[in-house]
Amino acid sequence: MQSTASHPATRRHRAETEALPPLRPVAFPLLAELLLGVGVGLAATLLASRVSDTSAAALGLTGHLTTLLFILFRVIGAGVSVVVAQSLGGTTDAGPASRAAQAVARASLGASTWAGLLIALATVVCAQPLLRLMNAPADVFALALPLLFWLAPAMLLDAWNAALASVTRAHLHGQAALRVIVLVNAVHLGLAAVLMLGTPALPGTALQVPALGLTGFAIALLVSRVLGVALHLWVWRSTLDLRPRWRDWWALPWKGGPADAAFASANGPPGQADKAQPAARMSIRARGATQDAGPAAQFPEGCGQKGHPLRCACSAGAQPASASRLVDAPFDPQRISQKQRRQALVGVLRIGIPAAAENVLYRVCFMVSVAVAGQLGAQGLAAQAYVLQINYLTLMAGLSIGLAAEIVVGHLAGAGRLHVADRLVRRALARALVLSALIAGSAALLAPWLMRLFTQDEAIIALAVKLLAISVLLELGRSFNLVVINALRGVGDVKFPFAAGAASMVIVLAGASWWLGAAPTAGADGLLQPLGWGLVGVWLAYAADEWVRGLIMWARWRSRAWVPLAHAARRRARRAAQVG
């Protein structure tokens, strides 16, 4: 006779009524980090403007270049967040999960070192060609070139900080990462203010700090990034019980070697070390109560196939969980084999490369729209720049929810709790849509007053008001992308979002921006003739691209085509945890 606990109706009820892990503890620190980044950028520009307008222009120009280069660190950062989250969620046994997560963390350090060195070298070698490609005026070029040389070593430090912070967030310690970033940026701005502007001589002495301009900015940034690495390492040791060795900072585990042999001789065949030393259980703190993790609530292997019901009865024994895990038993890093590190790095690149490629392609297609805006003269470029500044703030709430969903969904996918992940994504999307509508709608209503903070030109203000009205539609579509694409990445579905997104970005973002916004050309007719709607046409193309990509991603999520990929990612995580 079938027991009540295993009855399909009971399992279905548990799947649909189980408490969802809260996103707030993960999303709020991410939102604070994003807002802090915008604030620091504005403060740095203000400091540079106190030196000279040319210094502010040089800082802005180098900022565009370093931001573009920093996207390449997403190869590591995005992959680390997902793979560590899946590893930690992959089992109730703290031993294999902890060891797999440590393998990912240590592999990310070596990869970050080589990526940072490569980008630092590219910064030095390509500085002059890139500045000439961007048509930097001679006076701006003279300041931007040495600044890029100074910032080159900071690329290596930023690569380490990005990897260290990604691992900390994936362990659901976002507040610890936030505290480090707040302190680092406070030191950067405080020291930059002193070094860039200088100080008067102390009373009765000749001691003073000379005004170093942009060189002082670069020195302050280097000092703060070194501090950031030290603080992140302290968090790793004190909170995560992770202690990198010197070899972890440069080793790339591409092939087996003495480390594999040493691991095998010390621990025997795969899994034997775990049997010899049983691991402590991982507890899950669920809304005030601490429980042992029960059997995983998951879609069966048939989920995602044609004809399988959406609300299938396959969630027996699931326990509530929150974004807080207590791992009771640390593991000796010597027990992490070279093969585990190699598999960890491959997993990171499997997620990170498509994510970074998507960001790079978006930047390239967006530059096409910027080129169209450049045809509209100084007023058009000014309106574009001012509205983009407002947009950066309006998207922060949706972006923080999306990044938090990626981390928490990764934990749930690693645990096989895909029904809970599905419900979590739907709730996260609903919240992102509501917040985006409220923030973008408020910005549109306040547009005439907001724009007067930037300019008094009535023509620019009138154009910006129209663009901010279109932004309400744009931000609603963007919410689908920010939440659903990150959720798909969290379950290991990365190829489809990149392929579908690439098609939309090329055809709609770049193509429609030109077709709707560019000025009509002589000799062209039919569909090849641009409509000449100016910036209004460009921003309609922005909105269309976000909605096309967003609805495609939402259809992908609802189709459950990601479920087999989530199962495959979980199997890889479990194999990686057991490999010796």
C-alpha positions in Angstrom: 0.0 0.0 0.0 1.3 3.4 -0.9 2.1 5.6 2.1 0.5 9.0 2.6 3.9 10.7 2.5 4.7 9.3 -0.9 1.2 9.8 -2.4 1.4 11.9 -5.6 -1.1 14.4 -4.3 0.9 14.9 -1.1 4.1 15.4 -3.0 2.4 17.9 -5.3 1.1 19.8 -2.4 4.6 19.9 -0.8 6.1 21.2 -4.0 3.6 24.0 -4.3 3.5 25.1 -0.6 7.1 24.8 0.4 8.5 28.1 1.6 10.8 29.8 -0.9 14.3 30.8 0.0 14.3 34.6 0.5 16.1 36.7 -2.2 16.4 39.8 0.0 19.6 38.7 2.0 21.4 38.2 -1.4 19.8 41.0 -3.4 20.2 43.9 -1.0 24.0 43.7 -0.7 24.2 43.4 -4.5 22.0 46.4 -4.9 24.2 48.4 -2.5 27.3 47.3 -4.4 25.8 48.4 -7.7 24.7 51.8 -6.4 28.1 52.3 -4.7 29.8 51.6 -8.0 27.7 54.3 -9.7 28.4 56.7 -6.8 32.1 56.2 -6.9 32.2 56.8 -10.6 30.4 60.1 -10.2 32.6 61.1 -7.3 35.8 60.3 -9.3 34.5 62.3 -12.2 33.8 65.3 -9.9 37.4 65.0 -8.4 38.9 65.0 -11.9 36.8 68.0 -12.9 38.3 69.9 -10.0 41.7 69.3 -11.6 40.5 70.3 -15.1 37.9 69.6 -17.7 40.5 67.8 -19.8 41.3 65.5 -16.8 37.6 64.7 -16.5 37.5 63.8 -20.2 40.6 61.7 -20.0 39.2 59.8 -17.0 35.9 59.2 -18.8 37.6 58.0 -21.9 39.9 55.5 -20.0 36.8 54.4 -18.0 35.1 53.3 -21.2 38.2 51.3 -22.2 38.8 49.7 -18.8 35.1 48.8 -18.5 35.2 47.1 -21.9 38.3 45.1 -20.9 36.8 44.3 -17.5 34.0 42.4 -19.2 36.5 39.7 -19.9 36.7 39.0 -16.2 33.0 37.9 -16.5 34.4 34.7 -18.0 35.6 33.8 -14.5 33.2 35.8 -12.3 30.0 34.5 -13.8 31.2 31.0 -14.0 32.5 30.9 -10.4 29.2 32.2 -9.0 27.1 29.5 -10.7 29.5 26.5 -10.3 30.2 27.2 -6.6 26.5 27.7 -5.9 25.6 24.4 -7.7 28.4 22.6 -5.8 27.2 23.9 -2.4 23.6 22.9 -3.2 24.6 19.6 -4.7 24.4 17.4 -1.6 23.5 17.4 2.0 26.9 15.9 2.8 29.2 18.8 3.6 32.3 16.9 2.6 32.0 16.5 -1.2 30.1 19.8 -1.6 32.8 21.6 0.3 35.6 20.0 -1.6 34.0 20.7 -5.0 33.4 24.3 -4.1 37.0 24.7 -2.8 38.3 23.2 -6.1 36.3 25.9 -8.0 37.6 28.6 -5.8 41.2 27.6 -6.0 41.0 27.1 -9.8 39.5 30.6 -10.2 42.6 32.2 -8.5 45.0 30.8 -11.0 42.7 31.6 -14.0 42.3 35.1 -12.6 46.0 35.6 -12.4 46.6 34.7 -16.1 43.5 36.6 -17.3 44.6 39.7 -15.3 48.2 39.5 -16.6 46.9 39.1 -20.2 44.6 42.1 -20.0 47.2 44.2 -18.2 49.6 43.4 -21.1 46.9 44.2 -23.7 46.2 47.5 -21.9 49.9 48.6 -22.2 50.3 47.4 -25.8 47.0 48.6 -27.2 46.7 51.8 -25.2 47.8 54.1 -28.0 45.9 52.4 -30.9 42.7 52.3 -28.8 42.9 56.0 -27.9 43.5 56.9 -31.5 40.6 54.7 -32.6 38.3 56.6 -30.2 39.6 59.9 -31.8 40.9 61.3 -28.5 41.9 64.9 -28.8 45.6 65.6 -28.4 45.3 67.2 -24.9 43.1 64.3 -23.7 45.4 61.8 -25.3 48.4 63.2 -23.3 46.6 62.6 -20.0 44.8 59.3 -20.9 47.8 57.4 -22.1 49.9 57.5 -18.9 46.7 56.9 -16.9 46.1 53.6 -18.8 49.8 52.6 -18.1 49.2 53.2 -14.4 45.9 51.3 -14.5 47.4 48.2 -16.2 48.6 46.5 -13.0 45.2 47.3 -11.4 43.7 44.9 -14.0 45.5 42.0 -12.2 44.3 43.2 -8.8 40.7 43.7 -10.1 40.8 40.2 -11.6 41.7 38.8 -8.1 39.1 40.9 -6.4 36.4 39.9 -8.8 37.1 36.1 -8.3 37.4 36.4 -4.5 34.2 38.4 -4.2 32.3 36.0 -6.5 33.2 33.0 -4.4 32.1 34.8 -1.2 28.8 35.8 -2.7 28.2 32.3 -4.0 28.6 31.0 -0.4 25.7 33.4 0.4 27.9 35.9 2.4 27.0 38.9 0.3 27.1 41.3 3.3 30.8 40.3 4.0 31.7 41.1 0.3 29.8 44.4 0.6 31.6 45.5 3.7 35.0 44.9 1.9 33.9 46.8 -1.2 32.6 49.7 0.9 35.9 50.0 2.7 37.9 49.6 -0.5 36.0 52.4 -2.2 36.1 54.7 0.8 39.9 54.3 0.9 40.1 54.9 -2.8 38.1 58.1 -2.8 39.7 59.5 0.3 43.2 58.9 -0.9 42.4 60.1 -4.4 41.0 63.4 -3.0 44.3 64.0 -1.2 46.7 62.9 -4.0 44.8 64.4 -6.9 44.2 67.8 -5.4 47.1 68.0 -2.9 47.1 69.5 0.5 48.5 72.8 1.9 51.6 72.8 3.9 51.2 71.9 7.6 51.4 74.9 9.9 55.0 75.7 10.8 56.4 73.1 8.3 57.1 72.7 4.7 55.4 69.3 4.6 52.6 69.0 2.0 51.2 66.6 -0.5 51.6 67.8 -4.1 48.7 67.7 -6.5 49.3 64.7 -8.7 46.2 64.9 -10.8 45.2 61.7 -12.6 48.4 60.0 -11.4 47.2 60.4 -7.9 43.9 58.8 -8.9 45.8 55.8 -10.3 48.0 55.5 -7.2 44.9 55.6 -4.9 43.2 52.9 -7.0 46.2 50.6 -6.8 46.5 51.0 -3.0 42.8 50.4 -2.5 42.8 47.3 -4.7 45.7 45.8 -2.8 43.7 46.4 0.4 40.7 44.7 -1.3 42.7 41.5 -2.0 43.9 41.4 1.6 40.4 41.9 3.0 38.8 39.3 0.7 41.5 36.8 1.7 40.7 37.6 5.4 37.0 36.9 4.6 37.9 33.6 2.9 39.9 32.5 6.0 37.6 33.7 8.7 34.2 33.0 7.1 34.7 30.4 4.4 37.6 28.5 6.0 39.5 28.8 2.6 43.2 29.3 2.8 44.8 29.6 -0.7 48.4 28.3 -1.1 51.0 30.0 -3.2 50.6 27.5 -6.0 46.9 28.3 -6.3 47.7 31.9 -7.5 49.4 30.8 -10.7 48.6 27.1 -11.4 46.4 26.1 -14.3 45.4 22.5 -13.9 45.2 21.6 -17.6 46.8 18.1 -17.2 47.4 15.6 -14.5 50.7 15.4 -12.8 52.3 14.6 -9.5 49.4 16.1 -7.6 47.0 13.5 -8.9 49.4 10.7 -8.0 49.9 12.1 -4.5 46.2 12.5 -4.0 45.5 8.9 -5.1 48.3 7.5 -2.9 47.1 9.4 0.1 43.4 8.9 -0.3 42.9 5.8 -2.4 40.2 5.3 -5.1 37.5 8.0 -5.6 35.1 8.1 -2.7 37.4 6.1 -0.3 38.5 9.1 1.6 34.9 10.1 2.2 34.1 6.6 3.6 37.2 6.6 5.8 36.2 10.0 7.4 32.5 10.5 7.4 31.6 14.2 6.9 29.4 16.2 9.2 25.9 16.9 8.0 25.1 20.3 6.5 22.3 22.1 8.2 19.9 24.5 6.7 18.6 27.4 8.7 15.0 27.9 7.6 13.2 31.0 8.9 14.3 30.6 12.5 14.5 26.8 12.7 17.5 24.6 11.9 16.7 21.3 10.2 18.7 18.6 8.5 18.2 18.8 4.7 15.7 16.2 3.6 15.5 14.4 0.2 15.8 16.7 -2.7 12.7 18.0 -4.3 13.4 17.8 -8.0 11.9 17.3 -11.5 12.3 13.7 -12.5 14.5 12.9 -15.5 11.5 13.1 -17.8 10.8 16.7 -16.9 11.3 19.1 -19.8 10.2 16.5 -22.3 7.1 17.0 -24.5 3.9 16.1 -22.8 5.2 16.2 -19.2 2.9 18.2 -17.0 4.0 21.4 -15.5 2.9 20.6 -11.9 4.2 17.1 -11.8 4.2 15.2 -8.5 7.9 14.8 -7.9 8.7 16.8 -4.8 8.6 14.3 -2.0 10.3 15.2 1.2 11.6 18.6 0.4 12.5 20.8 3.3 12.3 24.6 3.5 15.6 26.3 2.9 16.9 29.8 3.1 20.0 31.6 1.9 22.0 30.6 4.9 24.1 27.4 5.1 26.2 26.2 8.0 29.0 23.9 6.9 30.3 22.1 10.0 33.4 20.3 8.7 36.2 22.0 6.7 38.4 19.9 4.4 42.0 19.7 3.9 42.9 21.4 0.6 45.5 18.7 0.0 42.6 16.3 -0.6 41.6 18.4 -3.7 43.2 16.7 -6.6 44.5 18.2 -9.8 41.7 16.5 -11.8 39.1 18.2 -9.5 40.7 21.6 -10.1 40.8 21.0 -13.9 37.1 19.9 -13.9 36.2 22.9 -11.8 38.0 25.3 -14.2 36.3 23.7 -17.2 32.9 24.2 -15.4 33.7 27.8 -14.8 34.6 28.4 -18.4 31.5 26.5 -19.7 29.3 29.1 -17.9 31.6 32.1 -18.1 32.6 32.2 -21.8 29.0 32.5 -23.2 28.2 35.1 -20.5 31.2 37.2 -21.3 30.6 36.8 -25.1 27.0 38.0 -24.6 28.2 41.1 -22.8 30.9 41.9 -25.4 28.4 41.5 -28.3 25.9 43.8 -26.5 28.6 46.4 -26.2 29.5 46.2 -29.9 25.9 46.4 -31.0 25.2 49.2 -28.6 28.1 51.1 -30.2 26.3 51.0 -33.5 23.4 52.9 -31.9 25.8 55.4 -30.4 27.2 55.9 -33.9 23.7 56.7 -35.1 23.2 59.1 -32.2 26.5 60.8 -33.2 24.9 61.8 -36.5 22.3 63.9 -34.6 24.8 66.5 -33.4 25.8 67.7 -29.9 22.3 68.0 -28.6 21.4 64.4 -29.5 24.6 63.1 -27.9 24.0 65.1 -24.8 20.4 63.9 -24.4 21.5 60.3 -25.0 24.2 60.7 -22.3 21.9 62.3 -19.7 19.1 59.7 -20.2 21.6 56.8 -20.0 22.8 58.1 -16.6 19.2 58.0 -15.3 18.8 54.5 -16.9 21.8 53.2 -15.1 20.0 53.9 -11.8 16.6 52.6 -12.9 17.9 49.2 -13.8 19.8 48.6 -10.6 16.9 47.1 -8.7 16.1 44.6 -11.5 19.8 43.8 -11.9 20.3 43.0 -8.2 17.2 40.7 -8.2 18.5 38.9 -11.3 22.0 38.4 -9.9 20.5 37.2 -6.6 18.3 34.8 -8.5 21.3 33.4 -10.3 23.0 32.5 -7.0 20.0 31.1 -5.2 18.7 29.2 -8.3 22.2 27.7 -8.6 22.0 26.4 -5.0 18.5 25.0 -5.7 19.6 23.4 -9.0 22.6 21.8 -7.3 20.2 20.3 -4.7 17.8 19.1 -7.4 15.0 21.3 -6.1 13.9 22.5 -9.5 10.2 23.0 -8.6 11.3 25.5 -5.9 13.7 27.2 -8.4 10.8 27.5 -10.9 8.6 29.2 -8.3 11.4 31.4 -7.1 12.1 32.7 -10.6 8.5 33.6 -11.2 8.3 35.5 -7.9 11.6 37.3 -8.7 10.4 38.3 -12.1 7.1 39.7 -10.7 9.0 41.8 -8.2 11.5 43.0 -10.8 8.6 44.0 -13.1 6.8 45.9 -10.3 10.0 47.7 -9.2 11.1 48.6 -12.7 7.6 50.0 -13.5 7.6 52.1 -10.4 11.2 53.4 -10.7 11.1 54.0 -14.5 7.6 55.5 -14.3 8.7 57.9 -11.5 11.8 58.9 -13.6 9.5 59.6 -16.6 7.1 61.8 -14.5 10.0 63.7 -13.0 11.9 64.0 -16.3 11.6 67.8 -16.8 13.0 68.4 -13.3 15.7 65.7 -13.4 17.0 66.9 -16.8 17.5 70.4 -15.4 20.1 68.9 -13.0 22.2 68.3 -16.2 21.3 71.1 -18.6 19.2 74.2 -19.1 18.9 73.6 -22.9 15.1 73.3 -23.6 15.6 71.3 -26.8 17.7 68.7 -25.0 15.2 68.6 -22.1 12.2 68.1 -24.5 14.0 65.2 -26.3 15.1 63.6 -23.0 11.5 63.6 -21.7 10.4 61.6 -24.7 13.3 59.1 -24.2 12.5 58.6 -20.5 8.9 57.9 -21.4 10.1 55.2 -23.8 12.3 53.9 -21.0 9.3 52.7 -19.0 8.6 50.2 -21.8 12.3 49.5 -22.2 12.8 48.7 -18.5 9.8 46.3 -18.3 11.3 44.3 -21.2 14.8 44.5 -19.6 13.4 42.9 -16.4 12.8 39.6 -18.2 16.4 39.6 -19.4 17.9 40.5 -16.1 16.0 37.8 -14.2 15.4 35.0 -16.6 18.8 35.0 -18.3 20.5 34.9 -15.0 18.2 32.1 -13.8 18.9 30.1 -16.9 22.6 30.6 -16.3 22.1 29.4 -12.7 20.7 26.1 -13.9 23.5 25.6 -16.5 21.6 26.8 -19.6 24.0 29.2 -21.3 24.2 28.3 -25.0 20.6 29.1 -25.9 20.5 32.5 -24.2 23.6 33.5 -26.0 22.5 32.3 -29.4 19.0 33.7 -29.2 20.3 36.9 -27.6 23.0 37.4 -30.3 20.4 37.2 -33.1 18.2 39.8 -31.4 21.1 42.1 -30.6 22.4 42.1 -34.2 19.1 42.3 -36.0 17.0 44.4 -33.6 19.5 46.4 -31.4 22.0 47.2 -34.1 19.9 46.9 -37.2 16.7 48.5 -36.0 18.7 51.4 -34.3 20.1 52.2 -37.8 16.8 51.7 -39.7 14.7 53.7 -37.3 17.1 56.3 -36.2 19.6 57.1 -39.0 19.0 60.0 -41.3 17.6 59.0 -44.8 20.3 58.6 -47.4 20.2 59.5 -51.1 19.9 56.5 -53.5 18.4 54.1 -51.0 14.8 53.0 -51.3 12.3 50.6 -49.8 13.4 48.8 -46.6 17.0 50.0 -47.1 15.9 53.6 -46.5 16.3 54.7 -42.9 13.2 56.2 -41.4 15.0 59.1 -39.8 13.2 59.1 -36.5 16.3 60.2 -34.7 16.9 59.3 -31.0 13.3 58.3 -30.6 13.8 55.6 -33.2 17.0 54.5 -31.5 15.3 54.1 -28.1 12.3 52.3 -29.7 14.9 49.8 -31.0 16.4 49.5 -27.5 12.9 48.6 -26.1 12.1 46.2 -29.0 15.4 44.4 -28.4 14.8 44.0 -24.7 11.2 42.7 -25.3 12.2 40.3 -28.1 15.0 38.8 -26.0 13.0 38.8 -22.8 10.0 37.1 -24.2 12.2 34.4 -25.9 14.0 33.8 -22.6 10.7 33.6 -20.7 9.3 31.1 -23.3 12.5 29.1 -22.8 12.0 29.0 -19.0 8.3 28.1 -19.3 9.0 25.3 -21.8 11.2 23.6 -19.2 13.8 22.9 -21.9 16.4 23.8 -19.2 15.5 20.9 -17.0 17.7 18.3 -18.7 20.6 20.8 -18.6 20.0 21.3 -14.9 20.2 17.6 -14.3 23.4 17.4 -16.4 24.9 20.2 -14.4 24.0 18.5 -11.1 25.5 15.2 -12.3 28.7 17.0 -13.2 28.9 18.7 -9.8 28.4 15.4 -8.0 31.0 13.6 -10.2 33.4 16.5 -9.5 32.8 16.2 -5.8 33.8 12.5 -5.8 36.7 12.5 -8.3 40.1 11.9 -6.7 
